[in-house]
Amino acid sequence: MLSPVLLTCLVAGLAGSQAAAACTRASLQEATAEYLAALSAGTTSFSSLSTTSKVHYQENDVELDISKGVLSAPVKIDFNFSIYDTTLCASYSEVVATTGHAYVIGTRLEFNSSDAKITKIESVVLDQGDWLFNVTGSLVYNQRETAAGGWAPIPADKRDSREVIKAAGDAYVNAWGDSSVKPPFATQCARLEGGFYITSNCLLNFPPPFNVTNKRYTIDEELGAIDIFHNFPFLDASLPRHPGTQTNNLIRVEGGKIRYIHENTVCQAKNCGR
């Protein structure tokens, strides 16, 4: 007969292995695809939503009833791209919609590790008047990068570690307010900011004090990608400098160097009062 201590350890180990098994790349891909299908259909009823606990839902840093958000009406999706984090059990999807109500949407999903059900949805939902919003540019440059293989899986023997990818992403964001931080930019670094494509300079600096807060990460080693949801100080002139406005940065890292950056930022005042 097993001792109580050994039995407890065995049960805990089994539970842990089941939790880890539930949060696979395949399960995250399946659930994320269900979310995107729900967004396209305009429904808040889909099987990947958690039924055992209340789903935390927010848009542009504001807590909402899920039935009153962007999922409440169909969105015709012209482009979407997702990354998957099996360590944090999360995904991030970038969506561009040009028909009807034009949107660029960045959505981070968190999952219950035991059954891969969605427990949290937070979206940056951009439309006319948000920072550098140009949905045609967003679509064209997203499609161009993808067609060129810019976001393709990185061969296993050339993948950066999770730590290297995170360090590159943090360096990019932290350098905004600290010129002593030197992000590891690739020679061909390109930045898609709103709908505008910048290839001449990926480095940004802003006058201090500058404190980026409320970071939420999604990291995908297979794609060399990191997305950081956070608050952007300074940019929206209609808001207090800190914490600022809601934004996210999707970054591609290759060989430790930042190759692509996508930035989507919400404005309270038209074009953030700039």
C-alpha positions, 0 to 999 in steps of 0.5 A: 500500500502506498503511504499517504505522502507518496500517494499525495505526491503521485496525485500532484504529479499526475495533475501537473502532467495533465495540466501541462499536457492540456496547454499544448501548441495544438490546443492553443491554436484550436481555441484561438481559431475558435475565438477568431471564428466567433469574432467573425460571426459576431458571437460570444458563444463558443466552446473554448470559453471557460464554463467553470469560472467567469471569463475576464473581458476587457477592451482598451484597458476597460473591463466590459461585459463580453456581450457589449464588446467587439464580439457583439457584431460580425467583423469581416477579417481580412488578415489574422496572425497568431502566436502561442505561448505554451509556458504562460498558456496564452496566445496573441492574435493580430486582426485587420478588418477593412470592410464595414467598420474598419478595425485593427485588433490585437487580442491576448487570450489566457487559458486555464492550464488544466483544460485549455479553456479561455479565462481572460480576453483582453483586446486593443481595439483600434479604429478611426482616430486612434494613433496613426490608424490606417487600416489599408496600410496595416493590411498591406504591410502585414500581408507583405511581411507574411508573404515574404516569410517574415513571420515563418517558423524559425528552424529549431537549431536557430531558435532563440531562447525564451529569455533572449526573446524577452530581453530583446522585447524589454530592451525595445520598450525600456529604451523609450525612456532610457537612452542608455538602453540599447535594443538589439536591432537587426540591420533591416529592422522595420516598424509598422506603427498604426498603418505606417511602415518605417524602415529608416529607424526603429529606435524611439526615445521620449522625454523623461519621466517615462515609466512603462507599466502593466506589462503582459507578455506572450512569447513564442519561441517557434516564431521568435515572437514576443507581444507585450501589452502595456501602458504607453506614457506621454503619447496621448496628450488628453490623458495624464502622463502616467500610466498613459494609454493602452498599447501593444508591441508585437516583435519578431526576434531573429538571432537575438536581433529585432527584425520586425515591430508592430505597434497598435495604440489606442487614443482617447483624443483623436490621434492622441491629440498630436 
